[in-house]
Amino acid sequence: MRNDKGLFQRIGGTVIGSLVKVLLLIFFLLVVISFVSCSPTNRYDPRLLIENGLQMSWSPSGKEIAYVADREGSDTHDLYLYDTQTGNISQVTELDGPYAPAFPSWSPNGQKLSFVLYSEGLDIVLLDFGKFDGTPLDSIELRELIAKGVPPTQTGEIYAWNDDPHWSPDGTKIAFISWLEENVEIYIMDEEGDNAIKIGEQVGKNYEPTWSPDGNSLAFVSDRDGNLEIYTVNLISLEVSRITNSSEIDQSPDWSPDGKWLVFESMRTGNWDLFAFHLESGELVQLTFDEADDYTADWSPDGSLIGFTSLRLGEAALYVIDAPE
């Protein structure tokens, strides 16, 4: 006689087992979806802007981005302009040999661009677009546009390297650093590149000065406390305030247009990631989470986006993310 009860038990057991598996699968999918939707890596979603580029700088209008890239089939780097409305790219320099541009910075009226020219040393170039006909400039032409900055010493044997230029919000001054032997100090010169003045008595090595939107302060990087951290200095009182405090390097600060945030790159995650620090509340927000390095952030003039360089494609490319609110 056929044992129908045993058959039904086996069928029932199979159905129940399958149902349990389905429910477990649904539960697992819900957990995954919940994790992804709450994951901090989803909050700031990087979007690729330019496949080949680094060290971007938004123009004051937001219509152009100055950046550095290597020419196709060459290890030589040049300066380019990217039109954010059309996507068109125009070349500003055409350099050979040891020459290379770096760290472009726009004047507030968008008529001038300062950048560093690498050769045997470091010099700051001031390019006036009113005198630029669109033909890429070579090294000879660029050397005619070099700012005086901090000149060589009287002996003629020790040269000052001038680096990291950033315009003041009113366009009348440029903050920069000068390397003279072991000293790395912050200076301010006028918009023509003359009359450089050192900012107070400086401790340790000091780098990457960038102006606050109201023009009253500079954010900068210093090793004065034993590690590269971010500080601010009030240009009226010369009072210095420490902003970051990490066992790892924090560097390359950039102010939000409203002056409430500083975005910077840090090694505190084991590779270069971007963070934003709220100056009033002290809130620290991690912006990028990729295993590849993300660095040299630049806030868009309307405050909605942050552009940066990333190696997540295997070589330097430019991305944008939404800015913290």
GUVOVEX-320066 format. One record per residue (C-alpha): residue number from 1; x, y, z. Coordinates in Angstrom, 1 decimal. Layout:
GUVOVEX-320066
<atom><resi>NUM</resi><x>X</x><y>Y</y><z>Z</z></atom>
...
***
This chain:
GUVOVEX-320066
<atom><resi>1</resi><x>0.0</x><y>0.0</y><z>0.0</z></atom>
<atom><resi>2</resi><x>1.3</x><y>3.4</y><z>-1.0</z></atom>
<atom><resi>3</resi><x>2.3</x><y>5.7</y><z>1.9</z></atom>
<atom><resi>4</resi><x>0.6</x><y>8.9</y><z>0.8</z></atom>
<atom><resi>5</resi><x>1.3</x><y>10.5</y><z>4.2</z></atom>
<atom><resi>6</resi><x>5.0</x><y>10.1</y><z>3.8</z></atom>
<atom><resi>7</resi><x>4.8</x><y>11.5</y><z>0.3</z></atom>
<atom><resi>8</resi><x>2.8</x><y>14.5</y><z>1.5</z></atom>
<atom><resi>9</resi><x>5.3</x><y>15.1</y><z>4.2</z></atom>
<atom><resi>10</resi><x>8.2</x><y>15.0</y><z>1.7</z></atom>
<atom><resi>11</resi><x>6.3</x><y>17.3</y><z>-0.6</z></atom>
<atom><resi>12</resi><x>5.4</x><y>19.6</y><z>2.3</z></atom>
<atom><resi>13</resi><x>9.0</x><y>19.6</y><z>3.6</z></atom>
<atom><resi>14</resi><x>10.3</x><y>20.5</y><z>0.1</z></atom>
<atom><resi>15</resi><x>7.8</x><y>23.3</y><z>-0.3</z></atom>
<atom><resi>16</resi><x>8.5</x><y>24.7</y><z>3.2</z></atom>
<atom><resi>17</resi><x>12.3</x><y>24.4</y><z>2.6</z></atom>
<atom><resi>18</resi><x>12.0</x><y>26.3</y><z>-0.7</z></atom>
<atom><resi>19</resi><x>9.8</x><y>28.9</y><z>1.0</z></atom>
<atom><resi>20</resi><x>12.4</x><y>29.4</y><z>3.7</z></atom>
<atom><resi>21</resi><x>15.1</x><y>29.8</y><z>1.1</z></atom>
<atom><resi>22</resi><x>13.0</x><y>32.4</y><z>-0.7</z></atom>
<atom><resi>23</resi><x>12.3</x><y>34.3</y><z>2.5</z></atom>
<atom><resi>24</resi><x>16.0</x><y>34.2</y><z>3.4</z></atom>
<atom><resi>25</resi><x>16.9</x><y>35.5</y><z>-0.1</z></atom>
<atom><resi>26</resi><x>14.4</x><y>38.3</y><z>0.2</z></atom>
<atom><resi>27</resi><x>15.7</x><y>39.2</y><z>3.7</z></atom>
<atom><resi>28</resi><x>19.3</x><y>39.2</y><z>2.4</z></atom>
<atom><resi>29</resi><x>18.3</x><y>41.5</y><z>-0.6</z></atom>
<atom><resi>30</resi><x>16.5</x><y>43.9</y><z>1.8</z></atom>
<atom><resi>31</resi><x>19.6</x><y>44.1</y><z>4.0</z></atom>
<atom><resi>32</resi><x>21.8</x><y>44.8</y><z>1.0</z></atom>
<atom><resi>33</resi><x>19.5</x><y>47.4</y><z>-0.3</z></atom>
<atom><resi>34</resi><x>19.2</x><y>49.1</y><z>3.1</z></atom>
<atom><resi>35</resi><x>23.0</x><y>49.0</y><z>3.5</z></atom>
<atom><resi>36</resi><x>23.6</x><y>50.5</y><z>0.0</z></atom>
<atom><resi>37</resi><x>21.0</x><y>53.3</y><z>0.6</z></atom>
<atom><resi>38</resi><x>22.5</x><y>54.2</y><z>3.9</z></atom>
<atom><resi>39</resi><x>26.2</x><y>53.8</y><z>2.9</z></atom>
<atom><resi>40</resi><x>28.2</x><y>57.0</y><z>3.2</z></atom>
<atom><resi>41</resi><x>29.8</x><y>56.2</y><z>-0.2</z></atom>
<atom><resi>42</resi><x>26.4</x><y>56.7</y><z>-1.8</z></atom>
<atom><resi>43</resi><x>25.9</x><y>60.2</y><z>-0.3</z></atom>
<atom><resi>44</resi><x>28.5</x><y>61.8</y><z>-2.5</z></atom>
<atom><resi>45</resi><x>28.5</x><y>60.2</y><z>-5.9</z></atom>
<atom><resi>46</resi><x>31.6</x><y>61.2</y><z>-8.0</z></atom>
<atom><resi>47</resi><x>30.9</x><y>61.9</y><z>-11.6</z></atom>
<atom><resi>48</resi><x>33.7</x><y>61.8</y><z>-14.2</z></atom>
<atom><resi>49</resi><x>34.3</x><y>65.2</y><z>-15.8</z></atom>
<atom><resi>50</resi><x>37.6</x><y>64.9</y><z>-17.8</z></atom>
<atom><resi>51</resi><x>39.3</x><y>61.6</y><z>-18.4</z></atom>
<atom><resi>52</resi><x>42.8</x><y>63.1</y><z>-18.6</z></atom>
<atom><resi>53</resi><x>43.6</x><y>65.9</y><z>-16.2</z></atom>
<atom><resi>54</resi><x>44.6</x><y>67.1</y><z>-12.8</z></atom>
<atom><resi>55</resi><x>44.7</x><y>70.2</y><z>-10.6</z></atom>
<atom><resi>56</resi><x>41.5</x><y>71.8</y><z>-11.8</z></atom>
<atom><resi>57</resi><x>40.5</x><y>75.4</y><z>-11.0</z></atom>
<atom><resi>58</resi><x>37.0</x><y>76.8</y><z>-11.7</z></atom>
<atom><resi>59</resi><x>36.8</x><y>80.2</y><z>-13.3</z></atom>
<atom><resi>60</resi><x>34.8</x><y>82.7</y><z>-11.3</z></atom>
<atom><resi>61</resi><x>31.9</x><y>82.4</y><z>-13.7</z></atom>
<atom><resi>62</resi><x>31.9</x><y>78.6</y><z>-13.5</z></atom>
<atom><resi>63</resi><x>32.0</x><y>78.5</y><z>-17.3</z></atom>
<atom><resi>64</resi><x>35.6</x><y>77.4</y><z>-17.7</z></atom>
<atom><resi>65</resi><x>37.9</x><y>75.1</y><z>-15.8</z></atom>
<atom><resi>66</resi><x>41.7</x><y>75.5</y><z>-16.0</z></atom>
<atom><resi>67</resi><x>43.6</x><y>72.2</y><z>-15.6</z></atom>
<atom><resi>68</resi><x>46.8</x><y>70.4</y><z>-16.3</z></atom>
<atom><resi>69</resi><x>47.1</x><y>67.3</y><z>-18.6</z></atom>
<atom><resi>70</resi><x>49.7</x><y>65.4</y><z>-20.5</z></atom>
<atom><resi>71</resi><x>49.6</x><y>65.7</y><z>-24.3</z></atom>
<atom><resi>72</resi><x>48.5</x><y>62.5</y><z>-26.1</z></atom>
<atom><resi>73</resi><x>51.5</x><y>60.3</y><z>-26.8</z></atom>
<atom><resi>74</resi><x>53.7</x><y>62.5</y><z>-24.6</z></atom>
<atom><resi>75</resi><x>54.9</x><y>62.7</y><z>-21.1</z></atom>
<atom><resi>76</resi><x>54.9</x><y>66.5</y><z>-21.4</z></atom>
<atom><resi>77</resi><x>52.2</x><y>68.4</y><z>-19.4</z></atom>
<atom><resi>78</resi><x>50.4</x><y>71.5</y><z>-20.5</z></atom>
<atom><resi>79</resi><x>47.7</x><y>73.8</y><z>-19.4</z></atom>
<atom><resi>80</resi><x>44.2</x><y>73.5</y><z>-20.8</z></atom>
<atom><resi>81</resi><x>40.8</x><y>75.2</y><z>-20.6</z></atom>
<atom><resi>82</resi><x>37.6</x><y>73.2</y><z>-20.4</z></atom>
<atom><resi>83</resi><x>34.3</x><y>74.8</y><z>-21.4</z></atom>
<atom><resi>84</resi><x>31.7</x><y>73.6</y><z>-18.9</z></atom>
<atom><resi>85</resi><x>28.8</x><y>74.5</y><z>-21.2</z></atom>
<atom><resi>86</resi><x>30.0</x><y>72.9</y><z>-24.5</z></atom>
<atom><resi>87</resi><x>32.6</x><y>70.5</y><z>-23.3</z></atom>
<atom><resi>88</resi><x>35.2</x><y>72.0</y><z>-25.7</z></atom>
<atom><resi>89</resi><x>38.9</x><y>71.9</y><z>-24.7</z></atom>
<atom><resi>90</resi><x>41.5</x><y>74.5</y><z>-25.7</z></atom>
<atom><resi>91</resi><x>45.2</x><y>74.3</y><z>-25.2</z></atom>
<atom><resi>92</resi><x>46.9</x><y>77.2</y><z>-23.4</z></atom>
<atom><resi>93</resi><x>50.6</x><y>76.1</y><z>-23.4</z></atom>
<atom><resi>94</resi><x>52.8</x><y>73.9</y><z>-25.6</z></atom>
<atom><resi>95</resi><x>55.9</x><y>73.2</y><z>-23.6</z></atom>
<atom><resi>96</resi><x>59.0</x><y>71.1</y><z>-24.2</z></atom>
<atom><resi>97</resi><x>61.9</x><y>69.7</y><z>-22.2</z></atom>
<atom><resi>98</resi><x>61.9</x><y>70.3</y><z>-18.4</z></atom>
<atom><resi>99</resi><x>59.0</x><y>72.8</y><z>-18.4</z></atom>
<atom><resi>100</resi><x>55.6</x><y>72.0</y><z>-17.0</z></atom>
<atom><resi>101</resi><x>52.7</x><y>74.1</y><z>-15.6</z></atom>
<atom><resi>102</resi><x>51.0</x><y>73.3</y><z>-12.3</z></atom>
<atom><resi>103</resi><x>48.4</x><y>74.7</y><z>-9.8</z></atom>
<atom><resi>104</resi><x>46.4</x><y>77.2</y><z>-11.9</z></atom>
<atom><resi>105</resi><x>44.5</x><y>79.9</y><z>-10.1</z></atom>
<atom><resi>106</resi><x>42.0</x><y>82.4</y><z>-11.5</z></atom>
<atom><resi>107</resi><x>41.8</x><y>86.1</y><z>-10.7</z></atom>
<atom><resi>108</resi><x>38.4</x><y>87.1</y><z>-9.3</z></atom>
<atom><resi>109</resi><x>37.4</x><y>88.9</y><z>-12.5</z></atom>
<atom><resi>110</resi><x>38.4</x><y>85.9</y><z>-14.7</z></atom>
<atom><resi>111</resi><x>40.8</x><y>87.9</y><z>-16.8</z></atom>
<atom><resi>112</resi><x>44.0</x><y>86.5</y><z>-15.5</z></atom>
<atom><resi>113</resi><x>45.4</x><y>83.1</y><z>-14.6</z></atom>
<atom><resi>114</resi><x>48.4</x><y>82.4</y><z>-12.3</z></atom>
<atom><resi>115</resi><x>50.2</x><y>79.1</y><z>-12.3</z></atom>
<atom><resi>116</resi><x>53.5</x><y>77.6</y><z>-11.4</z></atom>
<atom><resi>117</resi><x>56.1</x><y>76.9</y><z>-14.1</z></atom>
<atom><resi>118</resi><x>58.4</x><y>74.0</y><z>-13.3</z></atom>
<atom><resi>119</resi><x>61.8</x><y>74.0</y><z>-14.9</z></atom>
<atom><resi>120</resi><x>65.1</x><y>74.0</y><z>-13.0</z></atom>
<atom><resi>121</resi><x>63.2</x><y>75.8</y><z>-10.3</z></atom>
<atom><resi>122</resi><x>59.7</x><y>77.0</y><z>-9.5</z></atom>
<atom><resi>123</resi><x>58.3</x><y>80.3</y><z>-10.9</z></atom>
<atom><resi>124</resi><x>54.9</x><y>81.9</y><z>-10.9</z></atom>
<atom><resi>125</resi><x>53.5</x><y>82.9</y><z>-14.3</z></atom>
<atom><resi>126</resi><x>50.8</x><y>85.6</y><z>-14.6</z></atom>
<atom><resi>127</resi><x>48.8</x><y>85.1</y><z>-17.8</z></atom>
<atom><resi>128</resi><x>46.5</x><y>88.0</y><z>-19.0</z></atom>
<atom><resi>129</resi><x>43.8</x><y>86.6</y><z>-21.2</z></atom>
<atom><resi>130</resi><x>43.2</x><y>90.0</y><z>-22.7</z></atom>
<atom><resi>131</resi><x>46.7</x><y>89.6</y><z>-24.3</z></atom>
<atom><resi>132</resi><x>46.2</x><y>86.0</y><z>-25.2</z></atom>
<atom><resi>133</resi><x>45.2</x><y>85.3</y><z>-28.8</z></atom>
<atom><resi>134</resi><x>44.5</x><y>81.6</y><z>-28.4</z></atom>
<atom><resi>135</resi><x>47.8</x><y>80.3</y><z>-29.7</z></atom>
<atom><resi>136</resi><x>49.4</x><y>78.0</y><z>-27.2</z></atom>
<atom><resi>137</resi><x>52.4</x><y>79.6</y><z>-25.4</z></atom>
<atom><resi>138</resi><x>55.8</x><y>78.1</y><z>-25.4</z></atom>
<atom><resi>139</resi><x>58.4</x><y>78.2</y><z>-22.6</z></atom>
<atom><resi>140</resi><x>60.1</x><y>81.3</y><z>-24.0</z></atom>
<atom><resi>141</resi><x>56.9</x><y>83.3</y><z>-24.1</z></atom>
<atom><resi>142</resi><x>55.9</x><y>82.1</y><z>-20.6</z></atom>
<atom><resi>143</resi><x>59.3</x><y>83.2</y><z>-19.1</z></atom>
<atom><resi>144</resi><x>58.4</x><y>86.7</y><z>-20.1</z></atom>
<atom><resi>145</resi><x>55.3</x><y>86.5</y><z>-17.9</z></atom>
<atom><resi>146</resi><x>57.0</x><y>85.4</y><z>-14.7</z></atom>
<atom><resi>147</resi><x>56.2</x><y>87.3</y><z>-11.5</z></atom>
<atom><resi>148</resi><x>59.1</x><y>88.8</y><z>-9.5</z></atom>
<atom><resi>149</resi><x>57.8</x><y>87.1</y><z>-6.3</z></atom>
<atom><resi>150</resi><x>60.8</x><y>86.7</y><z>-3.9</z></atom>
<atom><resi>151</resi><x>63.9</x><y>87.3</y><z>-6.0</z></atom>
<atom><resi>152</resi><x>67.2</x><y>85.5</y><z>-5.7</z></atom>
<atom><resi>153</resi><x>69.5</x><y>86.3</y><z>-2.8</z></atom>
<atom><resi>154</resi><x>72.2</x><y>89.0</y><z>-3.1</z></atom>
<atom><resi>155</resi><x>74.9</x><y>86.3</y><z>-3.6</z></atom>
<atom><resi>156</resi><x>73.2</x><y>85.0</y><z>-6.8</z></atom>
<atom><resi>157</resi><x>73.9</x><y>81.5</y><z>-5.7</z></atom>
<atom><resi>158</resi><x>70.8</x><y>80.7</y><z>-3.7</z></atom>
<atom><resi>159</resi><x>67.5</x><y>81.0</y><z>-5.6</z></atom>
<atom><resi>160</resi><x>64.0</x><y>81.4</y><z>-4.1</z></atom>
<atom><resi>161</resi><x>61.4</x><y>79.0</y><z>-5.6</z></atom>
<atom><resi>162</resi><x>58.0</x><y>80.6</y><z>-5.8</z></atom>
<atom><resi>163</resi><x>55.0</x><y>78.3</y><z>-5.7</z></atom>
<atom><resi>164</resi><x>51.3</x><y>77.8</y><z>-4.8</z></atom>
<atom><resi>165</resi><x>49.8</x><y>81.2</y><z>-6.0</z></atom>
<atom><resi>166</resi><x>46.2</x><y>82.1</y><z>-5.0</z></atom>
<atom><resi>167</resi><x>44.4</x><y>85.4</y><z>-5.7</z></atom>
<atom><resi>168</resi><x>42.7</x><y>87.5</y><z>-3.0</z></atom>
<atom><resi>169</resi><x>38.9</x><y>87.9</y><z>-3.4</z></atom>
<atom><resi>170</resi><x>39.3</x><y>91.6</y><z>-4.5</z></atom>
<atom><resi>171</resi><x>42.0</x><y>90.7</y><z>-7.1</z></atom>
<atom><resi>172</resi><x>44.6</x><y>93.1</y><z>-5.8</z></atom>
<atom><resi>173</resi><x>47.0</x><y>90.5</y><z>-4.2</z></atom>
<atom><resi>174</resi><x>48.4</x><y>87.0</y><z>-4.6</z></atom>
<atom><resi>175</resi><x>49.3</x><y>84.8</y><z>-1.7</z></atom>
<atom><resi>176</resi><x>52.1</x><y>82.3</y><z>-2.5</z></atom>
<atom><resi>177</resi><x>54.9</x><y>80.4</y><z>-0.8</z></atom>
<atom><resi>178</resi><x>58.7</x><y>80.9</y><z>-1.3</z></atom>
<atom><resi>179</resi><x>61.3</x><y>78.2</y><z>-0.8</z></atom>
<atom><resi>180</resi><x>64.7</x><y>79.6</y><z>0.2</z></atom>
<atom><resi>181</resi><x>67.0</x><y>76.8</y><z>1.3</z></atom>
<atom><resi>182</resi><x>65.2</x><y>75.0</y><z>4.1</z></atom>
<atom><resi>183</resi><x>62.7</x><y>77.8</y><z>4.7</z></atom>
<atom><resi>184</resi><x>59.2</x><y>77.6</y><z>3.2</z></atom>
<atom><resi>185</resi><x>57.2</x><y>80.7</y><z>4.1</z></atom>
<atom><resi>186</resi><x>54.0</x><y>82.5</y><z>3.0</z></atom>
<atom><resi>187</resi><x>54.2</x><y>85.8</y><z>1.2</z></atom>
<atom><resi>188</resi><x>51.7</x><y>88.2</y><z>-0.4</z></atom>
<atom><resi>189</resi><x>52.6</x><y>90.2</y><z>-3.5</z></atom>
<atom><resi>190</resi><x>50.5</x><y>92.6</y><z>-5.6</z></atom>
<atom><resi>191</resi><x>48.5</x><y>91.6</y><z>-8.7</z></atom>
<atom><resi>192</resi><x>51.4</x><y>92.5</y><z>-11.0</z></atom>
<atom><resi>193</resi><x>53.7</x><y>90.1</y><z>-9.1</z></atom>
<atom><resi>194</resi><x>55.8</x><y>92.8</y><z>-7.3</z></atom>
<atom><resi>195</resi><x>56.3</x><y>94.0</y><z>-3.7</z></atom>
<atom><resi>196</resi><x>56.3</x><y>90.6</y><z>-1.9</z></atom>
<atom><resi>197</resi><x>55.9</x><y>90.8</y><z>1.8</z></atom>
<atom><resi>198</resi><x>56.2</x><y>87.9</y><z>4.3</z></atom>
<atom><resi>199</resi><x>53.2</x><y>87.3</y><z>6.6</z></atom>
<atom><resi>200</resi><x>54.4</x><y>87.7</y><z>10.1</z></atom>
<atom><resi>201</resi><x>56.9</x><y>85.5</y><z>12.0</z></atom>
<atom><resi>202</resi><x>56.3</x><y>81.9</y><z>10.7</z></atom>
<atom><resi>203</resi><x>57.1</x><y>78.7</y><z>12.5</z></atom>
<atom><resi>204</resi><x>58.1</x><y>75.5</y><z>10.7</z></atom>
<atom><resi>205</resi><x>57.4</x><y>75.0</y><z>7.0</z></atom>
<atom><resi>206</resi><x>54.2</x><y>76.6</y><z>5.6</z></atom>
<atom><resi>207</resi><x>52.5</x><y>75.7</y><z>2.4</z></atom>
<atom><resi>208</resi><x>49.4</x><y>76.1</y><z>0.2</z></atom>
<atom><resi>209</resi><x>47.9</x><y>79.5</y><z>1.3</z></atom>
<atom><resi>210</resi><x>44.3</x><y>80.1</y><z>0.2</z></atom>
<atom><resi>211</resi><x>42.1</x><y>83.1</y><z>0.9</z></atom>
<atom><resi>212</resi><x>38.9</x><y>83.1</y><z>2.8</z></atom>
<atom><resi>213</resi><x>36.0</x><y>84.6</y><z>0.8</z></atom>
<atom><resi>214</resi><x>36.0</x><y>87.8</y><z>2.9</z></atom>
<atom><resi>215</resi><x>39.7</x><y>88.3</y><z>2.3</z></atom>
<atom><resi>216</resi><x>40.5</x><y>88.5</y><z>6.0</z></atom>
<atom><resi>217</resi><x>42.2</x><y>85.1</y><z>6.5</z></atom>
<atom><resi>218</resi><x>44.3</x><y>82.5</y><z>4.9</z></atom>
<atom><resi>219</resi><x>44.0</x><y>78.8</y><z>5.3</z></atom>
<atom><resi>220</resi><x>47.4</x><y>77.0</y><z>5.0</z></atom>
<atom><resi>221</resi><x>49.3</x><y>73.9</y><z>5.7</z></atom>
<atom><resi>222</resi><x>52.1</x><y>73.7</y><z>8.3</z></atom>
<atom><resi>223</resi><x>54.3</x><y>71.2</y><z>10.0</z></atom>
<atom><resi>224</resi><x>54.8</x><y>73.5</y><z>13.0</z></atom>
<atom><resi>225</resi><x>53.3</x><y>70.9</y><z>15.4</z></atom>
<atom><resi>226</resi><x>55.3</x><y>67.9</y><z>13.9</z></atom>
<atom><resi>227</resi><x>52.8</x><y>66.8</y><z>11.3</z></atom>
<atom><resi>228</resi><x>51.3</x><y>68.5</y><z>8.2</z></atom>
<atom><resi>229</resi><x>48.0</x><y>70.0</y><z>9.4</z></atom>
<atom><resi>230</resi><x>45.7</x><y>72.8</y><z>8.3</z></atom>
<atom><resi>231</resi><x>45.7</x><y>76.2</y><z>10.0</z></atom>
<atom><resi>232</resi><x>44.2</x><y>79.6</y><z>9.4</z></atom>
<atom><resi>233</resi><x>45.8</x><y>83.0</y><z>10.0</z></atom>
<atom><resi>234</resi><x>43.9</x><y>86.2</y><z>10.5</z></atom>
<atom><resi>235</resi><x>45.6</x><y>88.8</y><z>8.3</z></atom>
<atom><resi>236</resi><x>44.8</x><y>91.7</y><z>10.6</z></atom>
<atom><resi>237</resi><x>45.7</x><y>90.2</y><z>14.0</z></atom>
<atom><resi>238</resi><x>48.1</x><y>87.5</y><z>12.6</z></atom>
<atom><resi>239</resi><x>46.4</x><y>85.1</y><z>15.1</z></atom>
<atom><resi>240</resi><x>46.9</x><y>81.5</y><z>14.0</z></atom>
<atom><resi>241</resi><x>44.3</x><y>78.8</y><z>14.6</z></atom>
<atom><resi>242</resi><x>44.7</x><y>75.1</y><z>14.2</z></atom>
<atom><resi>243</resi><x>41.9</x><y>73.5</y><z>12.2</z></atom>
<atom><resi>244</resi><x>42.8</x><y>69.8</y><z>11.9</z></atom>
<atom><resi>245</resi><x>44.4</x><y>67.4</y><z>14.3</z></atom>
<atom><resi>246</resi><x>45.3</x><y>64.0</y><z>12.9</z></atom>
<atom><resi>247</resi><x>48.2</x><y>61.6</y><z>13.1</z></atom>
<atom><resi>248</resi><x>48.1</x><y>61.5</y><z>9.3</z></atom>
<atom><resi>249</resi><x>48.8</x><y>64.3</y><z>6.8</z></atom>
<atom><resi>250</resi><x>46.0</x><y>66.8</y><z>6.1</z></atom>
<atom><resi>251</resi><x>46.7</x><y>69.3</y><z>3.2</z></atom>
<atom><resi>252</resi><x>45.5</x><y>71.3</y><z>0.2</z></atom>
<atom><resi>253</resi><x>42.6</x><y>73.3</y><z>1.8</z></atom>
<atom><resi>254</resi><x>40.0</x><y>75.2</y><z>-0.2</z></atom>
<atom><resi>255</resi><x>37.2</x><y>77.4</y><z>1.2</z></atom>
<atom><resi>256</resi><x>33.6</x><y>77.1</y><z>0.3</z></atom>
<atom><resi>257</resi><x>32.3</x><y>80.3</y><z>-1.3</z></atom>
<atom><resi>258</resi><x>30.2</x><y>81.1</y><z>1.8</z></atom>
<atom><resi>259</resi><x>33.3</x><y>80.7</y><z>4.0</z></atom>
<atom><resi>260</resi><x>31.6</x><y>78.0</y><z>6.2</z></atom>
<atom><resi>261</resi><x>33.6</x><y>75.0</y><z>5.1</z></atom>
<atom><resi>262</resi><x>37.1</x><y>73.9</y><z>4.3</z></atom>
<atom><resi>263</resi><x>37.6</x><y>71.0</y><z>2.0</z></atom>
<atom><resi>264</resi><x>41.0</x><y>69.2</y><z>2.1</z></atom>
<atom><resi>265</resi><x>42.7</x><y>65.9</y><z>1.3</z></atom>
<atom><resi>266</resi><x>43.9</x><y>63.6</y><z>4.0</z></atom>
<atom><resi>267</resi><x>45.8</x><y>60.3</y><z>4.5</z></atom>
<atom><resi>268</resi><x>43.8</x><y>59.4</y><z>7.6</z></atom>
<atom><resi>269</resi><x>42.0</x><y>56.5</y><z>5.7</z></atom>
<atom><resi>270</resi><x>45.3</x><y>55.0</y><z>4.5</z></atom>
<atom><resi>271</resi><x>45.1</x><y>56.7</y><z>1.1</z></atom>
<atom><resi>272</resi><x>44.2</x><y>60.2</y><z>-0.1</z></atom>
<atom><resi>273</resi><x>40.5</x><y>61.0</y><z>0.5</z></atom>
<atom><resi>274</resi><x>38.6</x><y>64.2</y><z>0.6</z></atom>
<atom><resi>275</resi><x>37.1</x><y>65.6</y><z>3.8</z></atom>
<atom><resi>276</resi><x>35.1</x><y>68.8</y><z>4.5</z></atom>
<atom><resi>277</resi><x>35.4</x><y>70.6</y><z>7.9</z></atom>
<atom><resi>278</resi><x>32.6</x><y>72.9</y><z>9.1</z></atom>
<atom><resi>279</resi><x>34.4</x><y>75.9</y><z>10.7</z></atom>
<atom><resi>280</resi><x>31.5</x><y>76.8</y><z>13.1</z></atom>
<atom><resi>281</resi><x>30.2</x><y>73.4</y><z>14.2</z></atom>
<atom><resi>282</resi><x>33.4</x><y>71.4</y><z>13.9</z></atom>
<atom><resi>283</resi><x>31.6</x><y>68.8</y><z>11.9</z></atom>
<atom><resi>284</resi><x>34.0</x><y>66.6</y><z>9.8</z></atom>
<atom><resi>285</resi><x>32.5</x><y>65.0</y><z>6.7</z></atom>
<atom><resi>286</resi><x>34.3</x><y>62.3</y><z>4.6</z></atom>
<atom><resi>287</resi><x>33.5</x><y>63.0</y><z>0.9</z></atom>
<atom><resi>288</resi><x>35.3</x><y>60.2</y><z>-1.0</z></atom>
<atom><resi>289</resi><x>35.7</x><y>56.6</y><z>-0.2</z></atom>
<atom><resi>290</resi><x>37.5</x><y>55.0</y><z>-3.1</z></atom>
<atom><resi>291</resi><x>40.7</x><y>52.9</y><z>-2.6</z></atom>
<atom><resi>292</resi><x>42.4</x><y>55.0</y><z>-5.2</z></atom>
<atom><resi>293</resi><x>43.7</x><y>58.4</y><z>-4.3</z></atom>
<atom><resi>294</resi><x>41.4</x><y>61.5</y><z>-4.5</z></atom>
<atom><resi>295</resi><x>43.1</x><y>64.9</y><z>-4.0</z></atom>
<atom><resi>296</resi><x>43.4</x><y>68.7</y><z>-4.9</z></atom>
<atom><resi>297</resi><x>39.8</x><y>69.7</y><z>-4.4</z></atom>
<atom><resi>298</resi><x>38.4</x><y>72.9</y><z>-5.8</z></atom>
<atom><resi>299</resi><x>35.0</x><y>74.3</y><z>-4.8</z></atom>
<atom><resi>300</resi><x>32.8</x><y>75.5</y><z>-7.6</z></atom>
<atom><resi>301</resi><x>32.0</x><y>79.3</y><z>-7.5</z></atom>
<atom><resi>302</resi><x>28.2</x><y>78.7</y><z>-6.9</z></atom>
<atom><resi>303</resi><x>29.1</x><y>76.3</y><z>-3.9</z></atom>
<atom><resi>304</resi><x>27.2</x><y>73.3</y><z>-5.3</z></atom>
<atom><resi>305</resi><x>30.0</x><y>71.1</y><z>-6.5</z></atom>
<atom><resi>306</resi><x>33.6</x><y>70.2</y><z>-5.6</z></atom>
<atom><resi>307</resi><x>36.0</x><y>69.2</y><z>-8.3</z></atom>
<atom><resi>308</resi><x>39.0</x><y>67.0</y><z>-7.7</z></atom>
<atom><resi>309</resi><x>41.7</x><y>64.8</y><z>-9.1</z></atom>
<atom><resi>310</resi><x>41.4</x><y>61.0</y><z>-8.8</z></atom>
<atom><resi>311</resi><x>43.4</x><y>58.0</y><z>-9.8</z></atom>
<atom><resi>312</resi><x>40.4</x><y>55.7</y><z>-9.8</z></atom>
<atom><resi>313</resi><x>40.8</x><y>55.1</y><z>-13.5</z></atom>
<atom><resi>314</resi><x>44.4</x><y>54.1</y><z>-13.1</z></atom>
<atom><resi>315</resi><x>45.7</x><y>57.6</y><z>-14.1</z></atom>
<atom><resi>316</resi><x>44.8</x><y>61.1</y><z>-13.2</z></atom>
<atom><resi>317</resi><x>41.2</x><y>62.2</y><z>-14.2</z></atom>
<atom><resi>318</resi><x>38.9</x><y>65.0</y><z>-13.0</z></atom>
<atom><resi>319</resi><x>35.7</x><y>64.3</y><z>-11.1</z></atom>
<atom><resi>320</resi><x>33.0</x><y>66.4</y><z>-9.4</z></atom>
<atom><resi>321</resi><x>30.8</x><y>65.6</y><z>-6.4</z></atom>
<atom><resi>322</resi><x>28.0</x><y>67.4</y><z>-4.7</z></atom>
<atom><resi>323</resi><x>29.2</x><y>69.7</y><z>-1.9</z></atom>
<atom><resi>324</resi><x>28.0</x><y>69.3</y><z>1.7</z></atom>
<atom><resi>325</resi><x>25.2</x><y>71.5</y><z>2.8</z></atom>
***
